[in-house]
Amino acid sequence: MSAVSAAAAFDAERVRADFPILGQQVNGRPLVYLDSAASGQRPLAVLRAVERYETHCHSNVHRGVHALSQAATEAFEGARERARRFLNARSTREIVFVRGTTEAINLVAQSFARPRLGPGDEILITGLEHHANIVPWQMVCAQSGCTLKVAPIDRRGEVELDRLLGLLSARTRLVAVAHVSNALGTIVPVKRIAEAAHSCGALVLLDGAQAVPHTAVDVRSLGCDFYAFSGHKLYGPTGIGVLYGREELLEEMPPWQGGGDMIRTVTFEKSTYNELPWKFEAGTPNISGAVGLAAAMDYLESLGIEAVAAHERRLLALATGELERIPGLEIIGTATHKAAVLSFTLRGCHPHDLGTILDTEGVAIRTGHHCAMPVMSFFDIPATARASFGCYNTEADVHALVAALGKAREVFG
Ligand code: PLP
């Protein structure tokens, strides 16, 4: 199906009915949820899968011979296989459950980068990154003496590819890049970057937090070494996410956290570690979170990720066109390829005030630096207002946003 016909066939009203939370009123107005980049809402299919697990299967995993423990283990490891298919990873040994993108990146920073990198080595990121893909590398640099390099962005919010390629050298050990920017929506040409990084002998980590709800991800075709994402951006629960890592790399990496489940044997003199992926999963995991995440993947794939993406592109185009006509409104981030994120400022109105006024109209947007302070510094602004779209948003939501912005303009003259 072409992108156009997929969008036409997509019934967002029907999809919306799958999300009970969207049926409520906020401040006496129907809720218009435009904050999916911060956290997506959960469909009934996810809520029910979690409820089913909690009601019928819950126990601790891996350690019990009794029926419930086996059911929980089956559910948890079944979710791992689901995540493997979602990413087209080769093996479930490459799927590590973590709390979210932040924990995944910290795991790679501490277990992969810290033991191997030292003075003279470089980690390359871009000017677009979320703090979760900046601070863990700064910590590693302080710990190991390696250097953090940053590829700049341009005024459209695109990574300056030539300059990024120019920063790659034999010193570059790791390139860590967002697949999609949360602050601006820019889709980064990560496959091209991965090829260039590999040709210099560097490894590649992709921060997929904002990509997974909008695009099918195939880690093998992207050619990345690590891929990180969070369940809650994907219509799944909070507190669960995935780190994909190539098996050969994970195999060589030392455990990050120690405790139960990640060991094979323990004596006071020495411990030996479990095999992949459990070597990286110390302690009782978020079992119901994994079950919910698997259900979210089923749900999104049942809608068709391409159909969702085409629908969101249509909403983004509509909203961009409408907002461009509002006097005093400036869209921040005008990359050629964007996911469904629209950042903007309105002259004379601080984004926080704008967010508050929109909330009184029932319109939920996010305001602030979006955990991307360097992006704000680059544009020389303290914050933006950000509307972001998900599979359940409709044209009516865009019109409600535009109407609420009209009210804000009346207030701020
Ligand atoms: N990276 C990007 C691009 C994000 O948008 C986010 C969250 O907004 C994160 C990382 C961190 O995700 P989490 O807070 O779920 O760990």
Residues whose N, C-alpha, C, O or C-beta is under 5 A from the ligand:
A	BS01	PLP	A37 G100 T101 T102 E103 H130 A132 A178 V180 N182 D207 A209 Q210 S230
